[in-house]
Amino acid sequence: MTTTPHTPVLSRPGKPMVEAVGVRKRYGRLEVLKGIDLEVNNGEVLCLIGPSGSGKSTFLRCINHLERLDGGTLRVDGNLVGFREHEGKLYELREKEIAAQRLDIGMVFQRFNLFPHMTALHNVMEAPVQVQREKSGQAKERAIALLERVGLADKQGAYPAMLSGGQQQRVAIARALAMRPKLMLFDEPTSALDPELVGEVLDVMRGLASEGMTMIVVTHEMGFAREVADTVVFMDDGVAVESGRPVDVLSNPQHTRTKAFLGKVL
C-alpha cells in the first residue's frame, strides 16, 4: 500500500482559519479558560499577551487538542478540533483521527525538544519520513531548503548540543514547517533564550508572517506584537479582556486591567 505524503488543502474561502466559541478548560476546581471567543482569518497573525497564568498557553494547546476542552468548540479551517458532531452532540475523536488533524497545525514550544542524537538536518527530516512516509531524498531536499530559510544552511550536520538556543529554536521552526502546516502556533518561543538571541528567532517569524502564514503567537515581545500582529488579544484570569489592532490595544488600551499590565511591561 502506498501512502501519499500529506499536503494540506487550501483554506476554505470565507471561513476563519481558527474559530473559538465559548472555549472552557478546567483542572479540577480551577477554571483556566472561562469562555474564549475569537477568530483568526487565513494569513493573519494574532498575538496573545497577558500575565503568566492567564490561560494563554492552555488556549494554544487546546487548538491542536493537546488539552481537551471542557466547554465550547474550536474549529480549524472549518473543521471541529478533537470532536465530531452528531445529532447536536459532540463525540471525541479517536487518537488516530486527532493525530491526523494535527498534521495541519505546526507548534513551536518554549523549549526546543529537538532529538539530541540527530543532526539539525535529520531533526527536520524525521517527521515527514516517519509520519508522512515521504521519500528520504525528497524530505532531505526540503529540509535543506527549510534550514536555509531559517538562516541555518551551514548547520545541517550540527547536533543540538552544538547549537545556541536561538539556533535550536530556528531548527524547531523548520521542523514544524516541514509538515507543511496551514497554521502555526508559537508558545512563547523566545522566553527561554538569552536576550541577544531573541532577535534571530523573531526575524524568522517576521518572515513567515510576510509570506502569509497564519500564526497565533503567545508572546511577551511587545515590539514584535506591535509590528507583526493583525490582532492583539489581552488575556487575564482565563478571559479575553480586550482585543483589537496593535496600535489600539498597546497604545490606547480601554480596560483598566490591560492598562495595568502594559504599564508594567512597556
N, C-alpha and C positions, 0 to 999 in steps of 0.2 A: 504494500500500500504506500503510495506517495503522498507526502504531506506538503502542501503548498505553503511557502513562507508567508507569515501574516503581513498583510498590507492593509492599513486602516482605510475605510471608505471615506470619501469626502463628507464633511459635516452636512447635516440636513439643512437646506435653506430655510430661513425663517425660524429655526429652533435655537434656543440658547445652547451653548456648549455645556454649561453647568446650570442646573436649576435646583435650588434648595427651597423646600416648602415646609415650614414648621419643624425643622430638624431638632430633635432632642436626644440627649445622651446622658445617662446617669451611671454612677458607680455606687451601688448600694443606696444610701440616703443622699449622697452628693449628686446634685444635678449639675452637670458640667456645661451642657448646651440646653438653652431654655426656649427653643423655638426660633431657629435661624431661618430667615428668608433672604435669598439673594440670587442674582443671575449674573452669569458671565457669558458674553457673546463670543462667537468664533473670532479669534485673532486678538482678543482683548487681554490686558494684564490687570489683574485685581490684586492689590496688596492688603493683607490683613495686618493691622497693627493693634497694639494694646499691651497691658501689663502681663507679666508671667502669670499663668494660672487662669487666664480669661477664657480659655477654650479654643484658641486659635489652632493649635496643633491637633487637638482632638477632632475639630471640624475637618481639617485637612485629611486626617486618617479615615474619617467616615466616607470621604468622597470615593475612595477605592475599597471600601468595606474592610479595611484593617480593623475598624471598630464598627460594631453592629449598632444600627440606630435603635433607639427606644421609642421613637415617635417621628412622624413626618416622613417625607420622601426626598430622595436625591436622584436626579437624572443627569446622565452624561450623554450628550448628543441625542437626547430624546429617549434614552433607554434607562429604565429603573436600575439603580445600582444595588446589587445584592439580593434583590427580590423579584418575584414575578407577581402580577396581579391577576386574580381570577374571581369573578363574580363579586367584585368590590372588596376582596380580602387580599392581603399580602402574604406570600409564602417565600421563605428564604430559599435562595438558590443552593444547589449542591456546590461543594468546594471546587469541583472541576469547572463548573459554569462561572463561578466567581473569578477563578484564575483566568478564564478566557476574557472576561470583561477587563481585567487589569492590564491586558496586553496593550490596550489603547491609552493607558494612563501611566506616564513616567513619574517617578517620585525621587526626589533628592533630599536626603535627611541631613540633620546637623552633623552626624558622624558619617564617615565616608563608606564604611562597610565594604571595602574592597577585599577581594580574596588575596591574602598576603603571599600565597605561594604562586601567584600568577603575575605575569608582566602586565603593564598597562594595556598592551595590545590584546592579550588574552582575556583580561577582565572585560574589555568592551565586546569581544567576540563571543564570550561564553553563552549568554542568554539566547542570541539569535541561533546559535548552533544547537544548543541543548533543548531549548523550549520551542523554537520555531522550525527546527530541523533544516535550517538554512545550510547550504553547502559551505564548507570551510573556506574555500577560496574566495567565494563571494562575500562571506562575513568578514574575512580578513581585509579585503579591499575596502569595504565600507568602514571598518574600524579604523584603518589608517586615515581615511578621509575625515572621520569624526575627530580623531586626535589632532589632526591638522586644524580642524575647525575650532577647537578649543585651545589652540596655541601650544600643542604638545607633540608636534611631529617628530621632535628629536628624542622623545621619551618612550618610544614604543617598547623598547626592551627593558625598561626600568621596572623594578618591583616597588610596591607601595612604600616599603621602608626606606627606599632611596629617594622618595619624592617629598617635597614640602607639603604642608597641609593644604595650601591653595592648589597645588598641582594635583593632589589626591582628589580634591573636590571637583576639579575640572575633569578628571578621569571619570568620576562618578556621574557627572552630567553627560559625558559622551556615552557612557554605558546605558543611561536611561534613554538617550536619543537613538541608540542602536535598535531599539524595539519599534521605531517609527511611531511614537505616540501622537495622538491628536490633542492631548492635554498634558501639560507638565505642572507638577506640584513641587514646590520648594518649601521645606520646613526649616526656616532659619538657617540657610545654607552657609552663612558666614560667621555664625555665632561661636564656632569652635576654632576660628582662625585667629592668628596674630594679626593685629591691626594692619601691618604693612602688606598682608596677603589678601586682604578683603577685596581690594580693587580689581585684581585679576579675575576673580570669580564673578564679580558684578559686571565686568566688561563682557564676559561670555553671555551672561543673562541679558544684558542690553542688546547684544547681537541677536539672540533668539527672539526678543520682542520685536526688533526691527524687521525680522523675517516673517512675522505674523504668527508666531507660536502662541497659542492660548495658554496663559500661565496664571496660577494662583500662588502667591508668594507670601508666606509668613515671615515678616522681617522687622528688625529694629533699625534698619538703614533708611532713615527718613529722606535723605538726599536721593537715594535710588527710587523710593516710592514717589517722590515729587516729580522726578524726571521721567520715569518709565510708565508708571501706572496710568491706566484709563480711569480706574475707580479705586478709592481707598476706603476701607471699612474699618472703623474703630470698634473693637470688641472689649467688653469688660463684664466680668461675672456671668459669662455664658450668654450674653446678649449682644446683638449688633446694635450698638448705641447710635452710631452716626455713619453715614456713607455719602460719597459724592466725589466730585473731581478733586484731584490732589490739591489744587490751588484753594479750593473751598474748605476742605477738611483740615488741611495742615496750616493754612494761613488765616482762615477765618472760621474756626470751629464754632458751632452753635450750642453744643451741650456742655454743661459745666464739667462733666467727667472727662470729656475729650480735652477741654481746655487745661484741666489739672494735669492730665497725662503729658500733653505736649509741652506744658510749662517745665516739666522735669527733664524731657529728652531733647528739646530743641535749644 
